[in-house]
Every structure is written in structure tokens, then in C-alpha cells.
């Protein structure tokens, strides 16, 4: 008998195969017995034999949210969650995760024991203790596909925040591709034909989805699109690309880069949106009255965090789902004030 013979092994399945109650399996796994609960040696040996034959691994994730002892949900971030540059990305996600956990009456455990190396954490670092939590939420723009595959193989209860290509990984993501395509089509319909796309240099699925959406948005039009990666560290080079491209529409992935470009345009006497329209494929959750009201995608990151927690709760329940383990939330578009029809003259 193997894991593949019986599907995903649970305590309930162990109980069925051993011909005992799930409570008996739990007592055997936890080594709990007292004068009022006596498990016959023959029964104990039968349960242990089934556990060995099926390859079941007893760990805290086997305690379901409906009746577990710990009620702890883990949060693992591939990138540091609290540095200034990450605050806008992670804060609304963590707010949503916190709200979802509070609704469930669960506590959150942020895994920080694995050190950050070259800006990233390794999920299976020797110091990591994922098994302390009943289930784990995975956060990060880029995730290691090999590590995700190992999670699936090891039967870990996890939910990725954001779409993931790795087979078998449950996720809740945002439909960036559709929203980006819709936003670019708005610009095409206004008459924009020369476009420059300043994008993040990343292979993360959310970044790829945005790029795919931008490309989809210009299909069937006369628009030409020039692309250039940027991390926001050289705004002079970014602005030089804007001038050289003679673009009437600038598509920017990062709100921070968009703000810096907008300020540079103002200093150079280029009016936004009359001379140069700017659309942003993201949004800062901390908009102040003095901030630029960009025409932008407005990802529902707080809702994303809440939905991810609820999916993890379903996976940890006594009756885990076999369908609906991957979903995308719609991404609203904020009209803003930086997209308009291009001026008749070409801006230099």
C-alpha cells in the first residue's frame, strides 16, 4: 500500500484502513492514553502498521482548524516583509491575513528563522520550522519552483498568495493579465500609438501576467511598444528612454518609479497627461492628498490576504476540498488623472 494507492493520506483515511475511529488514530499518533482511555496493544499495532505502510507523516498540520490544538497559521515571506521598499506590497496583504486569522480565531506565526541571503529566504533552510504551524501561507513575488514542488510531494498544507505555475500548489491570486489588457486598450482607444513600458526585471508570475496583459492590450492596433526593465535606481536612464522613444503613453509597473518619472516630467516642462500619459500597473496603499492620482491598476491586496487564509482554512478542515484550490480575484482599475488622448503634436 502506498500514498499513491490511496490518494492524500489523512487521519480519517488511516482510521478507515485500520478499522478504528479517527479519535483512536489521534491518540496513537500523539501517544496519549490514560486510565479512562485504554487502547489495546493489537489495535495500536494495527494503526501503526497502516501508518507505516501508507507513509503517513504525523505533524502539527494534521490537526485541522475545526478541532486542532494549536490553531496556528504560518506566514513565510521569500523577501523581507518590513523594509521600507516592501511596506507598500506587504502591508495590505498582512492586514488581510490578520483579519482572516482573527475571523477564524487563529494565531499567526511569521517564520523568520531562515536567514535572508541575497534578498531572499530559502523555504527549506535547516533552521526553518514550518511544521510548527498547522498550515502555511507563502508570500513573495518570486518563489522557488523546486521548493514548491517539494511542498507538494511532502504533503505540506500551504496556500501561495499569488498565481503559481507549479502543479499542485493551491493559490489565490489577482487577475493582472485581464486588468492590464483592459487598461492598455483604454489608451489605444484614445489614440495612443507610441508606448514605452518600464517594467520590473523579474520572472515572478504576477510580473509575467502584467507583461502578457500589456501585450494583449495592443493586439489588433497600430500601437508600437518599446520595453525597458528598471529597478528605479536610475531615473535619468528611465527618463532618457522616455525622450528617445517619443512615446505618448508611458506604462510603468512600479508606483515609485511612476512618481519619480512624473516629477521629472514636471521639471522638464512636459505636461502629464497632455504631452505624456502615464498608466501604472500597481498602486500604493498609502495614497496621500498630495500624491499623484495615477490612472492605475488597484490590486485588492487586503482581500487577497483574507481569501488566502480562508482557502487555507478549508484545506485544513476535516473535509478538505479537491476542487477550487486555485482562483484569481478581479483587479479594479482606478480612473485617475494621468491618461488622456495624445496631443496632435509629438512631444520631444
N, C-alpha and C positions, 0 to 999 in steps of 0.2 A: 504494500500500500504506500502510495506516495502523495505528496501535496498535489501534483497534477491530476492524480486519480480522483480526488475528492473536491477539487476547487480550493478556494481560500479557506484554510483551516481556522475554525473558531472554537471557542469553548463549547458552544452549542453542538457543533459537529462532533467534537470529541465525546461529548455526553451520549450522542446518538450511537456512535460506533462502539462505545463501551457498554451501552445499555444501562446508563445511570442518569441521574439528574444533573443539570448544569451546576447546581449548588454543590454536589459531590465533587465534580471536577474542580471547582473553585477551591474547595477545602483541600484537595490533594495538591493542587498547584501551590497553594500558599502554606502548606504544612500546618494547617490549623485544625485542631481537634481538641475536644475536652471531654469531660465525663458525660456530658449530655449528647455529644455527637461522636459516636464511635463508628469509624469506617472499617469494615472487615479487611483483613490483610489481602484476601483474594480480590476484593473489589479495588483496593488501592493498586495492587499489582496489575490488574486489567486496565485501569485508567492509565497508568504509567506506560504500559506496553503500547497502547494506542497512541499516546503522545509521542513515544519514540518512533513508532512506525510511520506516523504522518509527518514527522519533522516539525511539529508544533513548537514554537518558541514562546515560553511564558515570560511576559514582561508587563510593565505597567500599562502599555497600550491596550492590553486585553480587557482592562476594566472600562466598561462603557460609560458614557456620560449619564445614561439613565440610572446607573447604580454603582459607579466607581467610587473608590475610597478617596482618591486624591483630587479629582476634579481639577486637573491642571492641564492647560493648553500651552504648548511651547511655541515660541516665535524665534525663528532663525533668520538672520539677515546676512546675505552674502557680502553686502557692502556695509560699512559702519552706518548706523541709523541716525546718529546725533550730530555729526559735524555740520557746520553751517550750510555747506553746499547741498547736504542731503535733507535738510529740515523740510523744505517745501515738498519733497517727494514722499517722505516717510510720515510726517506729522498727521495728515488726514487719514492715511492708512491705519496708523496706530490708534487714532481716535476711534475709527470704525471697529477695529479689532477689540479695543477696550469695551466699547458699547455692546458688542455682540457677546463677549465673555460675561459681562455683567448681567445681561439678559438671561444667560444660561446658568448663572450662579457659579461660574468657574473662575479660577485664578489664572493669571498669565505668568509664564516663566520665559524671560528673554535669555537666550543662550549666548554667552559672551566668553566662555572658557577657551574656545578655539581662537587663537590669535589672528589678528588681521595681518596678512602678508601681501605686500604689493597691492594694497587697497581692497583685498578680498579675503574672506574666510573659506576654509575647507570644511565641508559638512562632516566628513568622517575623520577629522583630526583626532589624534589619540586622546586629547583632553575633552573632547565633546561628549556630552552626556544626554543624548536625545531620548534615551529610554526613561529618563526621569519624568517625562511628560506623557500623558495619555495619547496625545496626538500633536502634530507639529504643523504650524503654518510657515511656509517658505517665502521669503521676500527677497527681491533683487531684480535688477534689470537683466543681468546675465546669470544663468545658473548652469552648473556643470552637468552636461547630459549624462556622463558616466555615473556621477553620483546619484542623479535622479533614477537611473536605471537600477542602481544598487538598492535604492529605497524600495522600488517595486519588487525586486527579487527577494528582499529581506522581509517583506510584509509589513513595512512601517506604515502607520496611519498618518498620512500627510495630505495637505492641500497647498498647491502653489498659488500664490497671488500673482495673477498674470498668465496669459496663454503660454503653454509649453508644448514643444514638439515631441518630447519623449513619450513613447507609448506607455499607457497605464498610469500616468500621473494625473490625479484629479486637479482641476484648477477652476478658478473664477477669474476671468479677465475682462478687459474692456475692448469693445469693437472699434479699435483705432482705424482700421483699414476703411471701413464704410464711412466713418465720420470725416477722415482726411480727404477721401474722394469727393464727398459732398461739398466740403469747404472749397476745394480747388475748383470744382465745377462752378461754384458761385463766381469765382474770379474769372473763369473762362467766359461765362455768360455776360459778364460786364465788359468783356472785350480785351482782357489781358492776353498777350501772346508771347511776351518775353519774360521768363521766370527764372529766378535763381533760388535754389534750395540749399540752405545751410543746415546740415544735418549732423547728428551725433554719430561718431565713428564707432559703431557697436553692432554686434551680431545678435543682440537680445531680441526676442520675438516681438516685443512691443515696438521697438525701433524699426524692425523689418516691416511690421504691419503698417506703420505710418508711411514708410517709403512706398510700399505697394499701393497704398491708398492714393498718394500723390500721383504716381504713375497712372493709376486707373482714372484719375480725375481729368487727365488731359487727353485720354484716348478719344479719337474722332474729332479733335480740334486742330487748329493751326498753331497751337502753342509750342514753343520750344523751351526745354527745361535744361538748365545747367545745374550741376550739383557740386557741392564742396563740403567736405567734412570740417567740423570745427568743434573745439572744446571750450571756446570762449576766452582763451588765453591771449589771442592776438586779434583784437578788434580792428586794428589797422589793416591786416591782411583780409579780414572779412569785408571791411568797407571797400577795399581795393577791388575785391571780386564783384561787389555790387556795381561800382562805377564801370568796370571793364565790361560787364555783361550787358549794360544798358537796360537792365530789367525794369519793368514797370511793376512787377509783383515780386516781393521777397517772401519766401516761405521759410520760416525759422522753427526749428524743433524746440529749442530751449527758450523759455521766457526771459532768462537772464541775458542771453545773447541778443534777443529781440529788443530788450530795454536799452542795452548798450548801443546797438545799431540805431535805434530811434533817436537817442541823444546825439550820436554822431551826425545823423542826417540834419537835425536841427542846427547844429553848429556849422554845417556846410551849406546851409540855406536851402536844403531840399525839403519841401513840404510833404508831410505824410497826412492824408493819403493822396493829395492832388498829384504830386510828382512821383511818389513811390508808395504803393500799397504794401502793407505788411500783414501777413496772417501767421499765427503761431499755433503749433500743434501740441500745445500744452497750456497749463495755467498755473499761476501761483495762488495758493490758498490764502495768502495774506495780503490781498489787494487793499491798498490804502487809497483815500480820495485823490491823492496827488499822483498815483500810479497811472501809467498809460492804459487806456481802455482798449486793449488789442482785440481785434477780431480773431477768435481763437477757438480751439477745442477746449472743453471744460470737463475733463475726466472726473467721474464721480468716485473719487478715491475713498471717501469715507464709507459710501455704500459698498464699495468693493471689499473693504475690510470686514464689514458686517456680514456680507454674503459668504465670504470665505470661512468665517467662523461657523456660520450655520451649516455649511456643507460639511465641515469637519465634524460637527456635532452629529450629523446624520450618519457619517461614516463610522463614528464611534458608538452608535446606538446598538441595541440588541438585534435590530433588524436592518443592517446596513444596505443601502441601495446598490443595485447593479447597473442602473442607468442614471442619466442626468448628472454624471460626475464631472462634466466639463461644460462650462457656459460662459457667454460673453455678455456684458452689460452694454446697453446703448450709451454712446458718448454724445452728450449735447454739444451744440455749437453756440458760443456767445457772439452775438452780432458785433459788438464793439464799435470802434470808430476809426479803424485803420484800413478798411477796404472800400475802395470806390472805383468807379470807371477810370481808366487811364486817361491822362491828358492827351490832346491831339499831338502836341509836340513831344519829341523824345527827350527824356532827361539825360543829362550827361554826367 
